[in-house]
């Protein structure tokens, strides 16, 4: 995702405090009673017919059709 700081050397997130939700917390299903039920979450709004999803297990990021069903997380600073 363009503009993410710090940038990753590959197509995945880096564990980094203060750089974003999954980069700080990782695979949320591992946290008891957190309420997370899936692996894949939208990481950005769709641009046209595609958006980015992150696989919270290991941080893989990919571009997917906006019509693809996935979970979302809303965060605030």
The first five atom37 places (N, CA, C, CB, O) and aatype in JSON, in Angstrom:
{
  "aatype": [20, 20, 20, 20, 20, 20, 20, 20, 20, 20, 20, 20, 20, 20, 20, 20, 20, 20, 20, 20, 20, 20, 20, 20, 20, 20, 20, 20, 20, 20, 20, 20, 20, 20, 20, 20, 20, 20, 20, 20, 20, 20, 20, 20, 20, 20, 20, 20, 20, 20, 20, 20, 20, 20, 20, 20, 20, 20, 20, 20, 20, 20, 20, 20, 20, 20, 20, 20, 20, 20, 20, 20, 20, 20, 20, 20, 20],
  "atom_mask": [
    [1, 1, 1, 1, 1],
    [1, 1, 1, 1, 1],
    [1, 1, 1, 1, 1],
    [1, 1, 1, 1, 1],
    [1, 1, 1, 1, 1],
    [1, 1, 1, 1, 1],
    [1, 1, 1, 1, 1],
    [1, 1, 1, 1, 1],
    [1, 1, 1, 1, 1],
    [1, 1, 1, 1, 1],
    [1, 1, 1, 1, 1],
    [1, 1, 1, 1, 1],
    [1, 1, 1, 1, 1],
    [1, 1, 1, 1, 1],
    [1, 1, 1, 1, 1],
    [1, 1, 1, 1, 1],
    [1, 1, 1, 1, 1],
    [1, 1, 1, 1, 1],
    [1, 1, 1, 1, 1],
    [1, 1, 1, 1, 1],
    [1, 1, 1, 1, 1],
    [1, 1, 1, 1, 1],
    [1, 1, 1, 1, 1],
    [1, 1, 1, 1, 1],
    [1, 1, 1, 1, 1],
    [1, 1, 1, 1, 1],
    [1, 1, 1, 1, 1],
    [1, 1, 1, 1, 1],
    [1, 1, 1, 1, 1],
    [1, 1, 1, 1, 1],
    [1, 1, 1, 1, 1],
    [1, 1, 1, 1, 1],
    [1, 1, 1, 1, 1],
    [1, 1, 1, 1, 1],
    [1, 1, 1, 1, 1],
    [1, 1, 1, 1, 1],
    [1, 1, 1, 1, 1],
    [1, 1, 1, 1, 1],
    [1, 1, 1, 1, 1],
    [1, 1, 1, 1, 1],
    [1, 1, 1, 1, 1],
    [1, 1, 1, 1, 1],
    [1, 1, 1, 1, 1],
    [1, 1, 1, 1, 1],
    [1, 1, 1, 1, 1],
    [1, 1, 1, 1, 1],
    [1, 1, 1, 1, 1],
    [1, 1, 1, 1, 1],
    [1, 1, 1, 1, 1],
    [1, 1, 1, 1, 1],
    [1, 1, 1, 1, 1],
    [1, 1, 1, 1, 1],
    [1, 1, 1, 1, 1],
    [1, 1, 1, 1, 1],
    [1, 1, 1, 1, 1],
    [1, 1, 1, 1, 1],
    [1, 1, 1, 1, 1],
    [1, 1, 1, 1, 1],
    [1, 1, 1, 1, 1],
    [1, 1, 1, 1, 1],
    [1, 1, 1, 1, 1],
    [1, 1, 1, 1, 1],
    [1, 1, 1, 1, 1],
    [1, 1, 1, 1, 1],
    [1, 1, 1, 1, 1],
    [1, 1, 1, 1, 1],
    [1, 1, 1, 1, 1],
    [1, 1, 1, 1, 1],
    [1, 1, 1, 1, 1],
    [1, 1, 1, 1, 1],
    [1, 1, 1, 1, 1],
    [1, 1, 1, 1, 1],
    [1, 1, 1, 1, 1],
    [1, 1, 1, 1, 1],
    [1, 1, 1, 1, 1],
    [1, 1, 1, 1, 1],
    [1, 1, 1, 1, 1]
  ],
  "atom_positions": [
    [[0.86, -1.16, 0.0], [0.0, 0.0, 0.0], [0.9, 1.22, 0.0], [-0.97, 0.0, 1.22], [1.74, 1.37, 0.88]],
    [[0.73, 2.06, -0.96], [1.55, 3.25, -1.1], [1.38, 4.18, 0.11], [1.19, 3.99, -2.39], [0.26, 4.47, 0.51]],
    [[2.48, 4.63, 0.66], [2.45, 5.58, 1.76], [2.51, 4.97, 3.14], [1.25, 6.38, 1.65], [2.62, 5.71, 4.12]],
    [[2.45, 3.65, 3.26], [2.53, 3.01, 4.58], [3.93, 3.21, 5.14], [2.18, 1.5, 4.49], [4.92, 3.05, 4.43]],
    [[4.02, 3.56, 6.42], [5.3, 3.84, 7.04], [5.43, 3.02, 8.32], [5.46, 5.36, 7.34], [4.48, 3.01, 9.11]],
    [[6.54, 2.35, 8.57], [7.67, 2.17, 7.66], [7.29, 1.19, 6.55], [8.91, 1.66, 8.42], [6.42, 0.34, 6.73]],
    [[7.96, 1.31, 5.42], [7.64, 0.44, 4.29], [8.23, -0.96, 4.52], [8.17, 1.04, 2.97], [9.23, -1.12, 5.21]],
    [[7.58, -1.95, 3.91], [8.04, -3.34, 4.01], [8.96, -3.65, 2.83], [6.84, -4.32, 4.04], [8.84, -3.05, 1.76]],
    [[9.86, -4.58, 3.03], [10.76, -4.98, 1.94], [10.09, -5.98, 1.0], [12.04, -5.58, 2.51], [10.69, -6.37, 0.0]],
    [[8.86, -6.4, 1.31], [8.15, -7.36, 0.47], [6.67, -7.08, 0.47], [8.41, -8.78, 0.95], [6.23, -5.98, 0.82]],
    [[5.9, -8.07, 0.07], [4.45, -7.92, -0.05], [3.75, -8.42, 1.21], [3.93, -8.67, -1.29], [2.85, -9.26, 1.13]],
    [[4.15, -7.92, 2.37], [3.58, -8.3, 3.64], [3.82, -7.18, 4.64], [4.17, -9.64, 4.15], [4.6, -6.27, 4.37]],
    [[3.16, -7.26, 5.79], [3.4, -6.24, 6.8], [4.59, -6.62, 7.66], [2.16, -6.02, 7.66], [4.99, -7.78, 7.7]],
    [[5.15, -5.62, 8.36], [6.2, -5.86, 9.34], [5.59, -5.6, 10.72], [7.46, -4.96, 9.09], [4.78, -4.69, 10.86]],
    [[5.97, -6.38, 11.72], [5.52, -6.1, 13.08], [6.24, -4.84, 13.55], [5.79, -7.31, 14.05], [7.46, -4.82, 13.64]],
    [[5.45, -3.79, 13.84], [6.04, -2.51, 14.21], [5.03, -1.74, 15.06], [6.45, -1.69, 12.96], [3.93, -1.43, 14.59]],
    [[5.38, -1.45, 16.3], [4.48, -0.7, 17.18], [4.26, 0.7, 16.61], [5.07, -0.62, 18.63], [5.21, 1.39, 16.25]],
    [[3.0, 1.1, 16.53], [2.65, 2.44, 16.07], [2.48, 2.58, 14.58], [3.68, 3.38, 16.5], [2.21, 3.68, 14.1]],
    [[2.62, 1.5, 13.81], [2.54, 1.6, 12.35], [1.21, 1.12, 11.79], [3.66, 0.81, 11.72], [0.99, 1.2, 10.58]],
    [[0.32, 0.62, 12.62], [-0.98, 0.15, 12.13], [-1.52, -0.97, 12.99], [-0.86, -0.31, 10.69], [-0.82, -1.52, 13.83]],
    [[-2.78, -1.3, 12.76], [-3.47, -2.27, 13.62], [-2.83, -3.66, 13.59], [-4.91, -2.38, 13.21], [-2.4, -4.15, 14.63]],
    [[-2.78, -4.29, 12.41], [-2.24, -5.65, 12.35], [-0.73, -5.69, 12.54], [-2.61, -6.3, 11.03], [-0.2, -6.69, 13.02]],
    [[-0.03, -4.62, 12.17], [1.42, -4.61, 12.38], [1.74, -4.62, 13.87], [2.06, -3.39, 11.71], [2.78, -5.13, 14.28]],
    [[0.85, -4.04, 14.66], [1.08, -4.0, 16.1], [0.56, -5.24, 16.82], [0.44, -2.77, 16.68], [1.21, -5.73, 17.74]],
    [[-0.6, -5.75, 16.4], [-1.26, -6.83, 17.13], [-1.13, -8.19, 16.46], [-2.69, -6.52, 17.3], [-1.23, -9.21, 17.15]],
    [[-0.91, -8.26, 15.16], [-0.76, -9.54, 14.47], [-2.07, -10.28, 14.29], [0.19, -10.41, 15.23], [-3.11, -9.67, 14.04]],
    [[-2.02, -11.6, 14.42], [-3.15, -12.49, 14.16], [-4.15, -12.42, 15.31], [-2.66, -13.94, 13.95], [-3.94, -13.04, 16.35]],
    [[-5.24, -11.69, 15.12], [-6.17, -11.39, 16.2], [-6.99, -12.59, 16.68], [-7.1, -10.33, 15.76], [-7.46, -12.57, 17.82]],
    [[-7.16, -13.62, 15.87], [-7.92, -14.8, 16.3], [-7.24, -15.45, 17.5], [-8.06, -15.81, 15.13], [-7.89, -16.15, 18.28]],
    [[-5.94, -15.23, 17.66], [-5.19, -15.81, 18.77], [-5.52, -15.17, 20.12], [-3.72, -15.69, 18.51], [-5.22, -15.74, 21.16]],
    [[-6.15, -13.98, 20.1], [-6.49, -13.3, 21.34], [-7.88, -13.74, 21.8], [-6.43, -11.76, 21.16], [-8.87, -13.49, 21.11]],
    [[-7.96, -14.4, 22.95], [-9.24, -14.89, 23.46], [-10.23, -13.75, 23.63], [-9.04, -15.63, 24.81], [-9.87, -12.68, 24.14]],
    [[-11.46, -13.96, 23.21], [-12.57, -13.02, 23.37], [-12.38, -11.69, 22.63], [-12.77, -12.74, 24.82], [-13.07, -10.72, 22.94]],
    [[-11.48, -11.63, 21.67], [-11.3, -10.4, 20.9], [-12.41, -10.21, 19.87], [-9.94, -10.4, 20.21], [-12.64, -9.09, 19.41]],
    [[-13.09, -11.31, 19.5], [-14.19, -11.2, 18.56], [-13.8, -11.28, 17.1], [-14.91, -9.95, 18.8], [-14.65, -11.07, 16.23]],
    [[-12.54, -11.56, 16.81], [-12.1, -11.69, 15.43], [-12.31, -13.13, 14.97], [-10.61, -11.27, 15.27], [-11.91, -14.06, 15.66]],
    [[-12.94, -13.3, 13.82], [-13.31, -14.64, 13.39], [-12.65, -15.07, 12.08], [-14.79, -14.73, 13.24], [-12.74, -16.24, 11.71]],
    [[-12.02, -14.17, 11.39], [-11.44, -14.52, 10.09], [-9.97, -14.2, 9.99], [-12.18, -13.82, 9.0], [-9.37, -13.62, 10.9]],
    [[-9.41, -14.58, 8.87], [-7.99, -14.31, 8.6], [-7.8, -13.06, 7.76], [-7.37, -15.5, 7.9], [-6.86, -12.3, 7.99]],
    [[-8.69, -12.84, 6.78], [-8.52, -11.78, 5.79], [-9.38, -10.57, 6.12], [-8.85, -12.29, 4.4], [-10.56, -10.69, 6.42]],
    [[-8.76, -9.39, 6.05], [-9.45, -8.14, 6.35], [-9.08, -7.1, 5.29], [-9.08, -7.62, 7.77], [-7.95, -7.05, 4.81]],
    [[-10.07, -6.27, 4.93], [-9.79, -5.18, 4.0], [-8.81, -4.22, 4.67], [-11.09, -4.44, 3.57], [-8.96, -3.89, 5.85]],
    [[-7.82, -3.77, 3.91], [-6.8, -2.86, 4.43], [-6.93, -1.46, 3.85], [-5.42, -3.41, 4.14], [-6.21, -0.56, 4.27]],
    [[-7.82, -1.27, 2.89], [-8.0, 0.05, 2.3], [-9.35, 0.1, 1.6], [-6.87, 0.39, 1.31], [-9.96, -0.93, 1.32]],
    [[-9.8, 1.32, 1.32], [-11.0, 1.49, 0.51], [-10.69, 1.04, -0.9], [-11.48, 2.97, 0.52], [-9.55, 1.11, -1.36]],
    [[-11.71, 0.57, -1.59], [-11.54, 0.16, -2.98], [-11.27, 1.38, -3.85], [-12.79, -0.6, -3.49], [-11.87, 2.44, -3.67]],
    [[-10.35, 1.22, -4.78], [-10.1, 2.21, -5.81], [-10.59, 1.6, -7.1], [-8.57, 2.63, -5.89], [-9.97, 0.66, -7.61]],
    [[-11.69, 2.11, -7.63], [-12.3, 1.46, -8.77], [-12.92, 0.16, -8.3], [-11.26, 1.21, -9.9], [-13.73, 0.16, -7.38]],
    [[-12.56, -0.93, -8.92], [-13.17, -2.21, -8.57], [-12.24, -3.1, -7.73], [-13.58, -2.95, -9.82], [-12.54, -4.28, -7.52]],
    [[-11.11, -2.56, -7.27], [-10.15, -3.35, -6.47], [-9.78, -2.64, -5.17], [-8.89, -3.62, -7.29], [-9.79, -1.41, -5.09]],
    [[-9.45, -3.44, -4.16], [-8.97, -2.93, -2.89], [-7.89, -3.86, -2.36], [-10.12, -2.78, -1.87], [-7.64, -4.91, -2.95]],
    [[-7.25, -3.48, -1.26], [-6.2, -4.3, -0.67], [-6.73, -5.05, 0.55], [-5.0, -3.44, -0.28], [-7.47, -4.51, 1.36]],
    [[-6.32, -6.33, 0.65], [-6.64, -7.14, 1.82], [-5.35, -7.58, 2.48], [-7.5, -8.37, 1.43], [-4.34, -7.8, 1.81]],
    [[-5.39, -7.7, 3.8], [-4.25, -8.22, 4.53], [-4.66, -9.55, 5.16], [-3.76, -7.21, 5.63], [-5.75, -9.68, 5.72]],
    [[-3.77, -10.53, 5.06], [-3.95, -11.82, 5.73], [-3.31, -11.67, 7.1], [-3.32, -13.03, 4.9], [-2.09, -11.59, 7.2]],
    [[-4.11, -11.63, 8.15], [-3.6, -11.3, 9.47], [-2.7, -12.38, 10.07], [-4.74, -11.06, 10.4], [-1.99, -12.11, 11.03]],
    [[-2.71, -13.59, 9.51], [-1.86, -14.66, 10.03], [-0.38, -14.39, 9.84], [-2.22, -15.95, 9.37], [0.39, -14.56, 10.79]],
    [[0.03, -13.98, 8.65], [1.45, -13.7, 8.4], [1.69, -12.37, 7.72], [2.05, -14.8, 7.56], [2.83, -12.0, 7.45]],
    [[0.62, -11.63, 7.44], [0.78, -10.28, 6.93], [0.81, -10.14, 5.44], [1.98, -9.72, 7.45], [1.16, -9.06, 4.95]],
    [[0.45, -11.17, 4.68], [0.42, -11.04, 3.23], [-0.59, -9.99, 2.8], [0.08, -12.38, 2.58], [-1.7, -9.93, 3.35]],
    [[-0.23, -9.16, 1.84], [-1.11, -8.12, 1.33], [-1.31, -8.35, -0.15], [-0.52, -6.7, 1.59], [-0.36, -8.62, -0.88]],
    [[-2.56, -8.25, -0.61], [-2.84, -8.46, -2.02], [-3.99, -7.6, -2.49], [-3.14, -9.91, -2.3], [-4.79, -7.12, -1.69]],
    [[-4.07, -7.4, -3.79], [-5.15, -6.65, -4.42], [-6.24, -7.63, -4.82], [-4.63, -5.85, -5.65], [-5.98, -8.64, -5.48]],
    [[-7.47, -7.34, -4.43], [-8.6, -8.22, -4.71], [-9.78, -7.41, -5.23], [-9.01, -9.0, -3.45], [-9.9, -6.21, -4.96]],
    [[-10.64, -8.07, -5.98], [-11.86, -7.45, -6.46], [-12.69, -6.96, -5.28], [-12.68, -8.44, -7.33], [-12.82, -7.66, -4.28]],
    [[-13.24, -5.76, -5.4], [-14.06, -5.2, -4.33], [-15.32, -6.03, -4.09], [-14.45, -3.77, -4.65], [-15.96, -5.89, -3.05]],
    [[-15.67, -6.9, -5.02], [-16.85, -7.75, -4.84], [-16.53, -8.98, -3.99], [-17.4, -8.18, -6.19], [-17.43, -9.73, -3.62]],
    [[-15.25, -9.2, -3.67], [-14.83, -10.33, -2.85], [-15.25, -10.1, -1.4], [-13.29, -10.56, -2.95], [-15.03, -9.01, -0.86]],
    [[-15.85, -11.09, -0.79], [-16.33, -10.97, 0.59], [-15.17, -11.11, 1.57], [-17.41, -12.03, 0.88], [-14.38, -12.05, 1.49]],
    [[-15.07, -10.17, 2.5], [-14.02, -10.21, 3.51], [-14.47, -9.37, 4.69], [-12.67, -9.71, 2.94], [-15.43, -8.6, 4.58]],
    [[-13.79, -9.5, 5.82], [-14.08, -8.71, 7.0], [-13.43, -7.35, 6.89], [-13.61, -9.44, 8.27], [-12.6, -7.11, 6.01]],
    [[-13.81, -6.44, 7.79], [-13.21, -5.11, 7.84], [-13.0, -4.73, 9.3], [-14.1, -4.05, 7.11], [-13.7, -5.23, 10.18]],
    [[-12.04, -3.85, 9.54], [-11.77, -3.33, 10.87], [-11.77, -1.82, 10.77], [-10.41, -3.88, 11.44], [-11.09, -1.26, 9.91]],
    [[-12.52, -1.17, 11.64], [-12.51, 0.29, 11.69], [-11.65, 0.71, 12.88], [-13.97, 0.88, 11.8], [-11.84, 0.21, 13.99]],
    [[-10.72, 1.63, 12.66], [-9.85, 2.1, 13.72], [-9.86, 3.62, 13.75], [-8.42, 1.57, 13.54], [-10.22, 4.27, 12.77]],
    [[-9.46, 4.18, 14.87], [-9.32, 5.63, 15.02], [-8.04, 5.9, 15.8], [-10.58, 6.25, 15.74], [-7.65, 5.1, 16.64]],
    [[-7.4, 7.01, 15.51], [-6.15, 7.32, 16.23], [-6.35, 7.44, 17.72], [-5.55, 8.6, 15.7], [-5.4, 7.7, 18.46]]
  ]
}
